[in-house]
């Protein structure tokens, strides 16, 4: 009797192991210094105002996921759950819009364009500059989505004003982070923060700016030597970086 029951169970398990599952396996992606170049082109180009030549770096962080049309099976999901540098997420959490790779790419690019516009508006507003006099162009190549907004705004502030007292906002450090930004400077939550901190640590960052509501997520598997600083606005981020360089108290997760 047991043998008779075991056979169909084994068959079901075998079928489940081969069936495609509605998940994506993700891992740390590339980073890009918004103060430098990406794919051979400047990430930030400013005209109409003097531009500084800062030291340090401001790294946009990303995650890489299995493509929307990839087949993810049980073994992939199990491997992702047990790996320290991978995560398994529902496919709709990674690709919430569109069924084809092209539709998703167009959606992500549209989000990035909106994010870039908001990043410019937030930075110029913070600095009290008029967009009619100062022109900012942003280019992150194929990096899509809105999560680079905070770092792009900080890059504009760094290039135009630094720390406001003649020094660098980064203090010469490699600062990484992630967060959406609205035109009023409000920083919003993003996905995949634990993987993004892994990418930041891999690429030499010692500071990671994280949306305040994602402190707990960011603290999971945090690379050694990477300091988390929670922020809710662009103004928070600038103030915290200034305080860090001055040796003053800085918020932490």
C-alpha positions in Angstrom: 0.0 0.0 0.0 2.8 2.4 0.9 4.5 1.6 -2.3 1.3 2.3 -4.3 1.0 5.8 -2.6 4.6 6.6 -3.0 4.6 6.3 -6.7 2.0 9.0 -7.5 3.6 11.3 -4.9 7.0 10.9 -6.6 5.4 11.6 -9.9 3.8 14.8 -8.6 7.2 15.9 -7.1 8.9 15.2 -10.4 6.3 17.2 -12.3 6.6 20.1 -9.8 10.3 20.2 -10.2 9.9 20.6 -14.0 7.0 23.0 -14.0 7.7 26.7 -14.6 7.0 28.9 -11.5 5.9 32.6 -11.3 9.1 33.8 -9.6 12.2 35.7 -10.5 15.6 35.0 -9.1 17.5 38.2 -8.4 21.1 39.1 -7.5 23.2 42.2 -7.0 23.6 44.2 -10.3 25.9 46.8 -11.5 26.7 50.1 -9.8 27.3 53.4 -11.6 29.0 56.5 -10.3 26.7 59.5 -11.1 29.7 61.8 -10.7 31.5 60.0 -13.5 30.7 58.2 -16.7 28.5 55.3 -17.6 29.1 53.4 -20.9 31.6 56.1 -21.9 29.2 59.1 -21.4 28.9 61.5 -18.5 26.0 60.6 -16.3 25.4 64.3 -15.4 26.0 67.1 -17.8 25.4 70.7 -16.5 25.5 73.9 -18.4 24.7 77.5 -17.3 26.6 77.3 -14.0 30.1 76.5 -12.8 30.7 72.8 -12.2 33.0 71.4 -9.5 35.5 68.5 -9.8 34.7 66.5 -6.7 36.5 63.5 -5.3 34.7 60.5 -4.0 31.8 58.7 -5.7 28.1 58.5 -5.6 27.0 55.0 -6.6 23.6 54.1 -8.0 22.9 50.5 -7.1 20.8 48.0 -9.1 19.6 44.4 -9.0 19.6 41.9 -11.9 16.7 39.5 -12.3 16.0 36.6 -14.5 14.3 37.9 -17.7 10.5 38.1 -17.7 10.3 35.3 -20.3 12.8 33.0 -18.5 11.6 29.7 -17.2 12.2 29.5 -13.4 11.9 26.0 -11.9 11.8 24.6 -8.4 15.5 24.0 -8.3 16.2 27.7 -9.2 13.8 28.8 -6.4 15.4 26.6 -3.8 18.9 27.7 -4.9 17.8 31.4 -4.6 16.4 30.9 -1.1 19.6 29.3 0.3 22.0 31.6 -1.5 23.4 34.6 0.5 23.7 36.8 -2.7 20.4 35.9 -4.4 16.8 36.4 -3.6 13.5 35.0 -4.9 10.7 37.4 -5.6 7.3 37.0 -7.2 7.5 37.8 -10.8 4.9 40.5 -10.6 6.9 42.3 -7.9 9.9 42.5 -10.3 7.9 43.0 -13.5 4.6 44.6 -12.5 3.7 45.9 -15.9 3.6 44.1 -19.3 4.0 40.6 -20.6 6.8 41.0 -23.0 10.4 42.0 -22.5 9.9 45.1 -24.8 6.8 46.3 -22.9 8.7 46.0 -19.6 11.7 47.8 -21.0 9.5 50.6 -22.2 7.8 50.9 -18.9 11.1 51.0 -17.0 12.5 53.6 -19.3 9.5 55.7 -18.9 9.8 55.5 -15.1 13.5 56.4 -15.4 12.7 59.5 -17.5 10.1 60.7 -14.9 12.6 60.0 -12.1 15.3 62.0 -13.9 13.0 65.0 -14.3 12.1 64.8 -10.6 15.7 64.5 -9.6 16.7 67.6 -11.5 13.7 69.6 -10.1 14.4 68.5 -6.6 18.1 69.3 -6.8 17.7 72.8 -8.4 14.9 73.6 -5.9 17.1 72.6 -3.0 19.9 74.8 -4.3 17.5 77.7 -5.1 18.5 77.7 -8.8 16.2 78.4 -11.8 15.8 75.7 -14.4 15.6 78.4 -17.1 19.3 79.4 -16.3 20.8 76.0 -15.4 20.4 73.0 -17.8 20.9 69.5 -16.5 21.1 66.4 -18.7 21.1 62.9 -17.2 22.2 59.7 -18.9 22.3 56.3 -17.2 22.1 54.3 -20.4 20.0 51.2 -20.1 19.5 51.4 -16.3 15.7 51.7 -16.0 13.2 52.3 -13.2 12.9 55.1 -10.7 15.3 54.0 -7.9 18.3 56.1 -9.0 16.4 59.4 -8.3 18.0 60.2 -4.9 21.6 59.6 -6.0 21.0 61.6 -9.2 19.8 64.5 -7.1 22.8 64.3 -4.8 25.1 64.1 -7.8 23.7 67.4 -9.1 24.1 69.0 -5.6 27.6 67.7 -5.4 28.6 69.1 -8.8 27.1 72.5 -8.3 27.6 73.2 -4.6 29.5 70.4 -2.8 29.0 70.6 0.9 28.2 74.3 0.7 31.5 75.2 2.4 34.0 74.5 -0.3 34.4 70.8 0.3 32.9 67.6 -1.2 29.5 66.3 -0.1 30.9 62.8 -0.1 34.0 63.7 1.9 36.0 61.8 -0.6 34.1 58.5 0.3 32.4 56.1 -1.9 28.8 56.6 -1.0 26.1 54.3 -2.4 22.3 54.3 -2.1 18.9 53.8 -3.6 15.6 55.6 -3.4 13.0 57.3 -5.6 12.6 61.0 -5.4 9.8 63.4 -6.0 10.2 67.0 -7.3 9.7 68.3 -3.7 12.7 66.2 -2.5 10.7 63.4 -0.8 12.6 60.1 -0.9 10.5 56.9 -1.5 11.0 53.2 -1.0 12.5 50.9 -3.5 12.8 47.1 -3.9 15.7 44.7 -3.5 17.7 46.8 -0.9 19.5 43.9 0.7 20.9 42.9 -2.7 21.8 46.5 -3.5 23.8 46.8 -0.3 25.7 43.7 -1.4 26.5 45.3 -4.7 27.6 48.5 -2.9 29.9 46.6 -0.6 31.4 44.7 -3.5 32.2 47.9 -5.3 33.9 49.6 -2.3 31.2 51.8 -0.7 31.4 52.5 3.0 28.1 54.4 3.3 24.7 53.4 2.0 21.8 55.9 1.9 18.5 54.0 2.4 14.9 55.2 2.4 14.0 55.4 6.1 11.1 52.9 5.9 13.4 50.2 4.5 16.0 50.2 7.4 15.0 46.8 8.6 15.3 45.3 5.1 18.6 47.0 4.4 20.0 45.6 7.7 19.6 42.0 6.5 22.9 40.5 5.4 24.6 43.9 5.5 28.2 43.7 4.2 30.8 44.3 6.8 32.1 47.9 6.9 29.0 49.4 5.2 27.2 52.0 7.2 23.5 52.6 6.7 22.1 56.1 6.9 18.3 56.4 6.7 16.8 59.4 4.8 13.3 60.7 4.1 14.2 63.7 2.0 17.0 65.1 -0.2 17.6 67.6 2.6 18.1 64.7 5.1 20.6 63.1 2.8 22.7 66.3 2.3 22.6 67.1 6.0 23.6 63.6 7.0 26.6 63.5 4.6 27.7 66.9 5.9 27.4 65.7 9.5 29.3 62.5 8.7 32.2 64.4 7.2 32.3 66.8 10.2 32.3 63.9 12.7 28.9 64.8 14.1 26.0 62.5 15.0 24.3 60.9 12.0 21.1 58.9 12.0 21.4 55.1 11.8 19.2 52.1 11.2 
